[in-house]
Amino acid sequence: MNTRAASIQRSVEAVRAGLPIDVVGVRYSGRTSYLTEVGDRLSEDGWQVVWVRGNASLSGTPFGILMAAGFLTQSTPGQLRPTLSLAVDALAAAAPSSQSVLLIDDWDDLDEASWGAILAFRQRSDSGIVLSRVLGRAPRLSAQGVYPATPGNALVARIPALTFREMRGELERRLGGPIDHTTLTQLFAKAGGLIGVACQLVEVARLTGRLVQVEGLWTSEGDLWSPELIGVAESWLEFLSSEQRDAHEMLALAGICELETVRRFADWPTLESLEATELVRVHSAGSRVLVTAQPPLLVEYYRHRPRAIRTIRLTENLRGKLGAEPEVLSPHSTLGDPTHGDLVLGGASQTRRQAAVISRLVYEQNRTRALVARADWQRTPSAASTASYAQALIVSGADSAEIEAVLGTELPGAQDRVDMVWLIRLRAEWQAFAQLDLVGALRLLHEIPEAWAPLHRMAEVWSVSLQHTLRDVPKNFSGALDLDEELPDSLRISLLRVRTNLFTTLGRFESALEAIDGAERFSQEELGFSIDSLRGVVLLGLGHSEQAMTWSRRGYEEALTALDVQALRGHAAALVYALEADGRYAEAEAILAVALPLNSAPRTLEVTATEVALHGCAGLIAARRGRREEAIRHAEVAESFGLPDVPVLHDCVPLLRAQLLIGENRISEAKELLWRRGQNLFERGYRFPGILLLLTALEITPDPEQLREVTQLAEMLDGEFVHGYLAAVTLQHDREQRSGELVEVAERLVRSGRTGLALSLLQRSSSDSDPAAAALRERLSAEILSRAPERVYETARVHPRHTTLTGREGEVARLIAQGLGNAQIADLLVLSVRTVETHVHRIMRKLNCGSRQQVRALILGLG
């Protein structure tokens, strides 16, 4: 039985025992549904259930609530108003025995006369009574300026927030069907465990088309926020004073803060009142007491509300109360600096303006949070405040000397051990990456004392992580990553994320999925729960392409709403990777147009890896679309970050370099580059990126002997993303392709997220000599495209569709692809036939083609 169900059952048993129940919950916690379930259970046992519902608009009308509920009517023409005795008699008639119960919803909105009648009825009756009220809200005063009394000896039933599993059950019952896991995660994160908020989100999303049922599964389409939710958000603020509203919004701006820092811009009475209504959450983290604004939907409302002057006033107020200097972030901060603005793909002015606005908002938010972190650190230089401030400086692009000075802060002897472990980890990562000293970083991690068991185990966990990220996959790492139930949740999450990364690199996606499931189970109870970008990569590896892109797109949108640049770029990298693999280059470039200008300072492993992945994918797409100079600039940017010789996602930079070689018709060099790199990665334990490079090398130039070698290596990996690709490359080696086999492989490719490759195979094979087989493949191509007609798939991959053709040669090549002869081309371009012949000769030489049919195949991406 879950927590909420257990609470309801206790309330039912208390009513049977003759005790009054006072049900208390925050707004949208599900008070009415709680009362309904209590009433339904009692009704099943033969109890008579009577409802009375509070209404603030009737609170000034004597007996208004009872008249609205139908208990009191005008009995004679001369009787203009009911009396107390009539009201009590009416209640007694409705609830005549001890097997009756009054359910009074929002009792603090009852008028004084109705409430008095209910209390008088209770004094002369054995009927049960269950009340509900908003937590922390004072009941309305009577006409005499006193508070209405509550029934004596009432037991208080506090409605708990729902767990992830409980919310799934409640929402699926409401919707009448299962909910997509990604959508449920999104709902849970926004609602903060409040079922009423989740139900409002669901209803608004259904009305606005953001929540749809696809093959029986409820799935969200994009961000769940909409202007229709403004009323829901503002209902929380209705009863707050201006001081309370200001404090709450400043806390939302500041993020997660230590209590002592919050005290500098909010006094005790204000904080107590916000806590009483659960508009703040207080969370103990070792020796620290952390405070954050709640619920998440209200924090999101602040970001969407178009009241810039108010936000500026509150931000300046917050900085003033923290004693901030005019500028805290380095003037050389790269955050929001469009250093690579010329590389924004698509280049649309609207997209550039959007990226510029987001950049400024992110800069202001991080500036504010750096001020908060510095205030915590200056007031109490602890392990936790030191790590928090150092991270803020890293994100903001501060000078290395300043970051190292903070990381090296001398701390008092008595420090929380969990906080110290996290600080040691941050110091080790900085030493390994920023100072290029992996050996020293590993030594630093092993300074965690064994006496700190079980915390000392994290030294092995993070040592494995650093070696995996900077050198190779450590052999026999499994023992170091066994889950220890005695670890705090935050460290268990870290351990499970390391396991996810390792298993993903090895191509063991089932194990990776199990690890990320475990991490999410713990993180759903943590402060600041958000969608993890790792799941998108794992789902793609398993071949669940649509799920992977849905997950990553929602994570990207959530991060965009929260102005969380690191999360946004992490999800963007996974999403762009999936879209590029599927041949949906235009969609990928739309994501890149927003993500690329938000370039964070590449001062950590995670941030730098994301930078390399984004620029590598952007350059690869540019190369395949013929934008050679842009592709070269992306390659140079990706290589300038100095990331050691380790793969990022699908090792996109070597792929980009190979694609540039292909554009120069240096086919054998491109294959050799990918083959050697793939072998090197596989030998060092990076099996997933390694096998992908080996398969791409064979896609460029088939080699039966090498294919046998790769087929054996692929047996060490699971997941359809690899094995579907292997099936396609194997088919390319088969000169006698059978239509049935080709159709089967094409469908596998579509399911596993390689639609562009599937179409390329079908289109190329449709030019064979068997008309019936060609017609079958053309029908399948058309059927695949019809499944999502709004999508545009590009089939250009590892063949020299785009090479160094001049503008005129490109025009002629496209007309050849359309099937035009030399004379027709000459007429269209107003050229002589002899000139066209010269262009055709040069095109065939540059493209290494022996016929016009081969030119057509290359231009259309069929070869």
PyMOL commands that set and color helices and strands:
alter all, ss='L'
color gray80, all
select helices_A, chain A and resi 3-16+31-44+56-58+64-68+84-94+107-109+112-124+164-175+181-191+195-207+227-237+242-254+259-262+268-276+296-304+308-321+341-343+349-379+383-396+400-407+417-433+438-445+450-452+457-470+478-481+489-506+509-523+534-542+545-562+565-582+585-595+605-624+628-640+652-663+667-683+687-700+704-714+720-733+739-751+755-765+771-786+807-817+822-829+833-846+852-859
alter helices_A, ss='H'
color red, helices_A
select strands_A, chain A and resi 21-25+48-53+100-105+128-134+155-158+211-214+217-220+257-258+280-285+288-293
alter strands_A, ss='S'
color yellow, strands_A
deselect
rebuild
show_as cartoon
